[in-house]
Amino acid sequence: MLWGSRFNKKFDDKALEFSSSLSFDINLIEWDIKVSKAHAKMLNKIGILTQDEKEKIQKGLDIIFFKYKDGTWKPNENKFEDIHSAIEEELTNHIGEVGKKLHTGRSRNDQVATDVRLWVKNSATELITAITNFQKNLINQAKENVNTLMPGYTHLQRAQPISFAFHMLAYVEMLERDKQRLNFTINQADECILGSGALAGSTIELDREFTSIELGFSAVSKNALDSVSNRDFILDFLHTCNLGMLHLSRLSEEIILWTSYEWNFIKLGDEFTTGSSLMPQKQNPDLAELIRGKNGRTFGHYLALLTTIKSLPLSYNRDLQEDKEGMFDSFFTFLIQLI
């Protein structure tokens, strides 16, 4: 335990199991190692680490990531609270006491929050690419169906004739707004908070500009108290995943209607539908129904974090550990529908 030096008794096993976030923040391993490597370079620049110590730490971190990727190292969920503490102990085991110097001038709070900012920037960029590819598929469908006429509806009553292409392009516009929101989210996350410590910075004169540039951030945060407790950018990310899934849910609802016997506008391929064990004549649009249903998960994650944050005093509170699991799930839920 990084915080265990003043305690006489070992942390209770059940308490560790309850409080550990390692099962899901393992998703941050790449970013935690990048942030640690940048921090080590900065500590070398200001004279805390020697060149040899910096190189040992850098190589040790590279080895840990390589071993994780090839499956020869997996952090023990029964031993560590999070990926950050697991990496630091493994580093010390690998290179000796010099590994402990990596923690100089930082807290887990600013370390992990910086990891999350990098993860959000990368994941939002990945979603933008996936949405763009999905839009291209819709546009291709539109090009092939410019002259395919269908009824347009208001109040679910037939209103005016439109082309199927026109209908598909409506969803292209919805998804374009999702990309705009993701770009906004990237800008909100694009601020380096490393060096903020637990709430009021460090007594060591850190070079925060150096680590910010090293990690590809465009700015350094101004107020440490706000920086450590700020989760607005995660709410922005969850909100965008939520709206993106809502748009896909609306499309899924229309596909479900269009494939029904009563509407009979389109037919889905056998490879994307299921049957019935009792009624062999049926062809069910299960995938569209699952997309529609999974929107409830992203609704829940967004509301859960709003509820968690609404009454938290500054600065860090352990409640904020609940910011990640729903974030990861919303991302993967949205992404898998797009690819």
C-alpha positions as CSV (number, residue, x, y, z in Angstrom):
1,M,0.0,0.0,0.0
2,L,1.4,3.4,-1.0
3,W,-0.3,4.9,2.1
4,G,0.6,2.1,4.6
5,S,3.7,3.6,6.2
6,R,2.0,5.0,9.3
7,F,-0.3,2.0,10.0
8,N,0.6,-0.9,12.4
9,K,-2.0,-3.4,11.1
10,K,-2.5,-4.8,7.6
11,F,-5.5,-3.6,5.7
12,D,-8.3,-6.0,6.0
13,D,-8.6,-8.4,3.1
14,K,-12.4,-7.9,2.7
15,A,-11.9,-4.2,2.9
16,L,-9.3,-4.3,0.2
17,E,-11.6,-6.5,-2.0
18,F,-14.4,-3.9,-1.5
19,S,-12.3,-0.8,-2.2
20,S,-10.1,-2.1,-5.0
21,S,-10.6,-0.6,-8.5
22,L,-8.0,-2.7,-10.2
23,S,-10.5,-4.9,-12.0
24,F,-11.5,-2.0,-14.2
25,D,-8.8,0.6,-13.9
26,I,-6.4,-1.9,-15.5
27,N,-7.7,-0.1,-18.7
28,L,-5.4,2.7,-17.7
29,I,-2.2,0.7,-17.6
30,E,-0.8,2.2,-20.8
31,W,-1.6,5.8,-19.7
32,D,-0.3,5.3,-16.2
33,I,3.0,4.1,-17.6
34,K,3.2,7.1,-20.0
35,V,2.5,9.5,-17.2
36,S,5.1,7.8,-14.9
37,K,7.7,8.0,-17.7
38,A,7.1,11.7,-18.2
39,H,7.2,12.3,-14.5
40,A,10.6,10.5,-14.3
41,K,12.0,12.6,-17.1
42,M,10.8,15.8,-15.3
43,L,12.4,14.6,-12.0
44,N,15.6,14.1,-13.8
45,K,15.4,17.6,-15.4
46,I,15.0,19.2,-11.9
47,G,17.8,17.2,-10.3
48,I,15.7,14.7,-8.2
49,L,16.7,11.7,-10.3
50,T,20.1,11.0,-11.8
51,Q,20.4,10.1,-15.5
52,D,21.1,6.5,-14.5
53,E,18.1,6.4,-12.1
54,K,15.8,7.9,-14.8
55,E,16.9,5.4,-17.4
56,K,16.4,2.5,-14.9
57,I,12.9,3.7,-14.2
58,Q,12.1,4.2,-17.9
59,K,13.3,0.8,-18.9
60,G,11.6,-0.9,-15.9
61,L,8.3,0.7,-16.9
62,D,8.7,-0.5,-20.5
63,I,9.4,-4.0,-19.3
64,I,6.3,-4.0,-17.1
65,F,4.1,-2.9,-20.0
66,F,5.7,-5.5,-22.3
67,K,5.1,-8.3,-19.7
68,Y,1.5,-7.2,-19.2
69,K,0.9,-7.2,-23.0
70,D,2.4,-10.7,-23.5
71,G,0.6,-12.1,-20.4
72,T,3.6,-12.8,-18.2
73,W,2.6,-10.2,-15.6
74,K,-0.9,-9.7,-14.3
75,P,-1.4,-7.5,-11.2
76,N,-3.1,-9.4,-8.3
77,E,-6.6,-7.9,-7.5
78,N,-6.3,-9.4,-4.0
79,K,-3.1,-7.4,-3.3
80,F,-3.5,-4.0,-4.9
81,E,-6.0,-1.2,-4.7
82,D,-5.4,0.1,-8.2
83,I,-3.2,-0.2,-11.3
84,H,-1.1,2.7,-10.1
85,S,0.0,1.0,-6.9
86,A,0.5,-2.3,-8.7
87,I,2.9,-0.7,-11.2
88,E,4.9,1.1,-8.5
89,E,5.4,-2.1,-6.5
90,E,6.3,-4.2,-9.6
91,L,8.8,-1.5,-10.6
92,T,10.5,-1.6,-7.2
93,N,10.6,-5.3,-7.3
94,H,12.3,-5.1,-10.7
95,I,14.8,-2.3,-10.3
96,G,15.1,-2.0,-6.5
97,E,14.7,0.9,-4.1
98,V,15.2,3.5,-6.9
99,G,11.7,2.6,-8.1
100,K,10.3,4.3,-5.0
101,K,11.8,7.6,-6.0
102,L,9.3,7.8,-8.8
103,H,6.6,8.8,-6.4
104,T,8.5,12.0,-5.5
105,G,6.4,15.1,-5.9
106,R,3.1,13.4,-6.8
107,S,0.0,11.9,-5.3
108,R,-2.1,9.0,-6.7
109,N,-4.8,11.6,-7.0
110,D,-3.1,13.8,-9.7
111,Q,-1.4,10.7,-11.3
112,V,-4.6,8.8,-11.9
113,A,-6.6,11.8,-12.9
114,T,-4.0,12.6,-15.5
115,D,-4.2,9.0,-16.7
116,V,-7.9,9.4,-17.2
117,R,-7.6,12.6,-19.1
118,L,-5.2,10.9,-21.6
119,W,-7.5,7.9,-21.8
120,V,-10.5,10.2,-22.5
121,K,-8.7,12.1,-25.2
122,N,-7.6,8.9,-26.9
123,S,-11.0,7.2,-26.6
124,A,-12.9,10.2,-27.8
125,T,-10.6,10.3,-30.9
126,E,-11.3,6.6,-31.4
127,L,-15.0,7.2,-31.3
128,I,-14.8,10.1,-33.8
129,T,-13.1,7.7,-36.2
130,A,-15.7,5.0,-35.7
131,I,-18.6,7.4,-36.1
132,T,-17.1,8.8,-39.3
133,N,-16.9,5.2,-40.7
134,F,-20.5,4.6,-39.7
135,Q,-21.6,7.8,-41.3
136,K,-19.8,6.7,-44.5
137,N,-21.9,3.5,-44.5
138,L,-25.1,5.5,-44.1
139,I,-24.0,7.8,-46.9
140,N,-23.4,4.8,-49.2
141,Q,-26.8,3.5,-48.4
142,A,-28.2,6.9,-49.2
143,K,-26.4,7.0,-52.6
144,E,-28.0,3.7,-53.5
145,N,-31.5,4.8,-52.5
146,V,-31.9,8.4,-53.7
147,N,-34.9,7.3,-55.7
148,T,-36.3,4.8,-53.2
149,L,-39.5,6.4,-51.9
150,M,-41.0,5.9,-48.5
151,P,-43.5,7.6,-46.4
152,G,-42.3,10.3,-43.9
153,Y,-44.1,10.3,-40.6
154,T,-45.3,12.7,-38.0
155,H,-47.1,11.3,-34.9
156,L,-46.4,7.9,-36.4
157,Q,-48.9,8.8,-39.1
158,R,-48.0,9.0,-42.8
159,A,-47.3,12.6,-43.7
160,Q,-45.2,13.3,-46.8
161,P,-43.3,11.1,-49.3
162,I,-39.5,11.2,-48.9
163,S,-36.6,9.2,-50.2
164,F,-34.9,6.5,-48.1
165,A,-31.7,8.5,-48.7
166,F,-33.1,11.6,-47.1
167,H,-34.1,9.5,-44.0
168,M,-30.6,8.0,-43.7
169,L,-28.9,11.4,-44.0
170,A,-30.9,12.6,-41.0
171,Y,-28.9,10.1,-38.9
172,V,-25.7,11.3,-40.5
173,E,-26.5,14.8,-39.1
174,M,-27.2,13.4,-35.6
175,L,-23.9,11.6,-35.5
176,E,-22.1,14.7,-36.7
177,R,-23.3,16.5,-33.6
178,D,-21.9,13.6,-31.6
179,K,-18.5,14.2,-33.1
180,Q,-18.7,17.9,-32.3
181,R,-19.5,17.0,-28.7
182,L,-16.5,14.6,-28.6
183,N,-14.2,17.3,-29.9
184,F,-15.5,19.5,-27.1
185,T,-14.8,16.7,-24.6
186,I,-11.2,16.4,-25.9
187,N,-10.7,20.1,-25.4
188,Q,-12.1,19.9,-21.8
189,A,-9.7,17.0,-21.0
190,D,-6.7,18.6,-22.7
191,E,-5.2,20.1,-19.5
192,C,-2.4,18.6,-17.5
193,I,-3.1,18.4,-13.8
194,L,0.1,16.4,-12.9
195,G,1.8,18.3,-10.1
196,S,-1.4,19.2,-8.3
197,G,-0.7,16.6,-5.7
198,A,-3.7,15.7,-3.4
199,L,-5.1,19.2,-3.4
200,A,-2.4,21.9,-3.1
201,G,0.6,21.0,-5.2
202,S,4.0,20.0,-4.0
203,T,6.7,21.6,-1.8
204,I,9.1,20.5,-4.5
205,E,9.5,23.0,-7.4
206,L,8.2,20.8,-10.2
207,D,8.4,21.7,-13.9
208,R,4.7,21.2,-14.8
209,E,5.1,22.8,-18.2
210,F,7.7,20.1,-19.1
211,T,5.4,17.2,-18.2
212,S,2.5,18.8,-19.9
213,I,4.4,19.1,-23.2
214,E,5.8,15.6,-22.8
215,L,2.3,14.2,-22.5
216,G,0.9,16.2,-25.3
217,F,-1.4,18.5,-23.3
218,S,-2.1,22.0,-24.6
219,A,-2.3,23.6,-21.2
220,V,-1.4,23.3,-17.5
221,S,-4.3,23.5,-14.9
222,K,-4.4,26.6,-12.8
223,N,-5.9,25.6,-9.5
224,A,-4.8,22.4,-7.9
225,L,-7.9,22.1,-5.6
226,D,-10.2,22.2,-8.6
227,S,-7.9,20.1,-10.8
228,V,-7.9,17.0,-8.5
229,S,-11.7,17.0,-8.0
230,N,-12.7,18.0,-11.5
231,R,-14.7,15.3,-13.3
232,D,-16.7,17.6,-15.6
233,F,-14.8,16.2,-18.6
234,I,-15.9,12.7,-17.8
235,L,-19.5,13.9,-17.5
236,D,-19.0,15.4,-21.0
237,F,-17.7,12.1,-22.2
238,L,-20.6,10.1,-20.7
239,H,-23.1,12.6,-22.0
240,T,-21.8,12.2,-25.5
241,C,-21.7,8.4,-25.3
242,N,-25.3,8.6,-24.0
243,L,-26.5,10.8,-26.8
244,G,-24.7,8.7,-29.4
245,M,-26.3,5.6,-28.1
246,L,-29.6,7.4,-28.0
247,H,-29.2,8.2,-31.7
248,L,-28.4,4.6,-32.5
249,S,-31.4,3.5,-30.4
250,R,-33.7,5.7,-32.5
251,L,-32.3,4.1,-35.7
252,S,-32.7,0.7,-34.2
253,E,-36.3,1.4,-33.3
254,E,-37.1,2.3,-36.9
255,I,-35.3,-0.8,-38.2
256,I,-37.5,-2.9,-35.8
257,L,-40.6,-1.2,-37.1
258,W,-39.6,-1.4,-40.7
259,T,-38.9,-5.2,-40.6
260,S,-42.3,-6.0,-39.0
261,Y,-45.0,-7.6,-41.0
262,E,-47.2,-4.6,-40.5
263,W,-44.7,-2.2,-42.1
264,N,-42.6,-4.5,-44.3
265,F,-40.3,-1.8,-45.6
266,I,-37.0,-3.7,-45.4
267,K,-35.6,-7.2,-44.8
268,L,-32.6,-8.0,-42.8
269,G,-30.1,-10.7,-43.7
270,D,-30.2,-14.0,-42.0
271,E,-26.7,-13.4,-40.6
272,F,-28.1,-10.4,-38.6
273,T,-31.3,-11.9,-37.2
274,T,-32.4,-14.7,-35.0
275,G,-35.3,-17.2,-35.0
276,S,-37.7,-18.7,-32.5
277,S,-37.5,-22.2,-31.0
278,L,-41.4,-22.3,-31.0
279,M,-42.3,-20.4,-34.1
280,P,-40.0,-21.3,-37.0
281,Q,-41.5,-18.7,-39.4
282,K,-40.1,-15.8,-37.3
283,Q,-37.1,-13.6,-38.1
284,N,-36.3,-11.4,-35.2
285,P,-34.3,-8.2,-35.3
286,D,-32.5,-9.0,-32.0
287,L,-29.4,-7.0,-32.7
288,A,-31.4,-3.8,-33.2
289,E,-33.3,-4.6,-30.0
290,L,-30.1,-5.1,-28.1
291,I,-28.7,-1.8,-29.2
292,R,-32.0,-0.1,-28.2
293,G,-31.7,-1.9,-24.8
294,K,-28.1,-1.1,-24.1
295,N,-28.9,2.6,-24.2
296,G,-30.2,2.1,-20.7
297,R,-26.7,1.3,-19.5
298,T,-25.3,4.6,-20.8
299,F,-28.2,6.5,-19.3
300,G,-27.4,4.9,-15.9
301,H,-23.7,5.6,-16.0
302,Y,-24.3,9.3,-16.7
303,L,-26.9,9.7,-14.0
304,A,-24.7,7.7,-11.5
305,L,-21.7,10.1,-11.8
306,L,-23.9,13.1,-11.7
307,T,-25.4,11.8,-8.4
308,T,-21.9,11.0,-7.0
309,I,-20.5,14.4,-7.7
310,K,-23.4,16.7,-6.8
311,S,-22.7,17.0,-3.1
312,L,-18.9,16.3,-2.9
313,P,-16.9,19.0,-1.0
314,L,-13.4,19.9,-2.4
315,S,-11.0,18.3,-3.0
316,Y,-10.6,14.5,-3.5
317,N,-13.1,12.1,-1.9
318,R,-13.0,8.3,-2.4
319,D,-16.4,8.5,-4.0
320,L,-14.6,9.7,-7.1
321,Q,-13.3,6.2,-7.6
322,E,-16.7,5.6,-9.0
323,D,-15.9,7.8,-12.0
324,K,-14.2,5.1,-14.1
325,E,-16.2,1.8,-14.3
326,G,-19.2,3.5,-16.0
327,M,-16.9,5.5,-18.2
328,F,-15.2,2.4,-19.5
329,D,-18.4,0.6,-20.0
330,S,-20.1,3.5,-21.8
331,F,-17.2,3.8,-24.2
332,F,-17.0,0.1,-25.0
333,T,-20.9,-0.1,-25.3
334,F,-21.0,2.8,-27.8
335,L,-17.9,1.7,-29.7
336,I,-19.0,-1.8,-30.3
337,Q,-22.3,-0.6,-31.9
338,L,-20.3,1.5,-34.4
339,I,-17.8,-1.1,-35.7
